[in-house]
Amino acid sequence: MDSCYFCGRTDWIEYHHVFGGANRKKSTKYGFIVPLCHWCHNEPGGVHHNREKSLILKREAQRKFEETHSRDEFRRVFGKSYL
């Protein structure tokens, strides 16, 4: 949790909840928090401004969830499927 998930930088690390808003607490509960450098997090091109990067994280989190739960359960918890 000390290097950026996307670029590997180790400075100015921020923690991103993969599912934000109403699902932020659920991200915490299921461990869907990833380290991102400030640039990959909040700057243009970062996950808060780049839908494709955000979807990459959501899809990977869903795959991880589905290792031990069903897709239907993922939909019930997070509201929709990203796969």
Order of alpha helices (4+ residues) and beta strands (2+ residues): beta-alpha-beta-alpha-alpha-alpha
